[in-house]
Amino acid sequence: MVSEELRGFLDSDSFLYKGIIDSMGVVELLAFIQNEYRIKVEPAEVLPKNFDSLDNLSRYIRSKKGILS
């Protein structure tokens, strides 16, 4: 079941702006991404353009894995 706050959430919606995750959640997300996808996230890569939406996150992971879309 989808919670009420996620209803209508789009892949392009900001995690932070929509209140989906906070700054601690970003740290947890980074740890998950590194473990799950076996990639090294460099400090300079921790930017909203890489991690603040499902679209951005997907694009970032594909680029780190060398997967072209």
C-alpha positions as CSV (number, residue, x, y, z in Angstrom):
1,M,0.0,0.0,0.0
2,V,1.3,3.5,-0.9
3,S,1.3,6.0,1.9
4,E,-0.7,9.1,1.5
5,E,2.4,11.3,1.3
6,L,3.8,9.3,-1.6
7,R,0.6,9.4,-3.6
8,G,1.2,11.5,-6.7
9,F,5.0,11.4,-6.3
10,L,6.7,11.7,-9.7
11,D,10.1,10.3,-10.6
12,S,11.2,13.9,-11.2
13,D,10.1,15.1,-7.8
14,S,12.7,16.3,-5.3
15,F,13.2,14.0,-2.3
16,L,14.2,16.9,-0.1
17,Y,11.5,19.4,-1.3
18,K,8.8,16.8,-1.0
19,G,10.0,15.8,2.5
20,I,10.7,12.2,1.5
21,I,14.2,12.3,3.0
22,D,16.1,14.7,5.2
23,S,19.9,15.2,5.4
24,M,20.4,12.0,7.4
25,G,18.3,10.2,4.8
26,V,20.7,11.4,2.2
27,V,23.6,9.8,4.1
28,E,21.6,6.5,4.4
29,L,20.8,6.7,0.7
30,L,24.5,7.1,-0.2
31,A,25.4,4.1,1.9
32,F,22.6,2.0,0.3
33,I,23.7,3.0,-3.3
34,Q,27.3,2.2,-2.7
35,N,26.5,-1.2,-1.1
36,E,23.7,-2.2,-3.5
37,Y,25.3,-1.2,-6.8
38,R,28.9,-1.6,-5.7
39,I,29.9,1.9,-6.8
40,K,32.1,4.5,-5.1
41,V,30.3,7.8,-4.6
42,E,32.9,10.6,-4.5
43,P,32.2,13.6,-2.2
44,A,32.2,15.9,-5.2
45,E,29.4,13.8,-6.7
46,V,27.0,14.3,-3.8
47,L,24.9,17.0,-5.5
48,P,21.1,17.4,-6.0
49,K,21.7,16.8,-9.8
50,N,22.7,13.2,-8.8
51,F,20.7,12.3,-5.8
52,D,17.5,14.5,-5.3
53,S,15.0,12.6,-7.4
54,L,14.4,9.1,-8.8
55,D,15.3,10.3,-12.3
56,N,18.5,11.9,-11.1
57,L,19.5,8.9,-9.1
58,S,18.8,6.5,-11.9
59,R,20.8,8.6,-14.3
60,Y,23.7,8.8,-11.9
61,I,23.8,5.0,-11.2
62,R,23.6,4.2,-14.9
63,S,26.5,6.6,-15.6
64,K,28.6,5.1,-12.8
65,K,27.9,1.6,-14.0
66,G,28.7,2.6,-17.6
67,I,25.1,1.9,-18.8
68,L,24.0,4.1,-21.6
69,S,20.3,5.0,-21.8
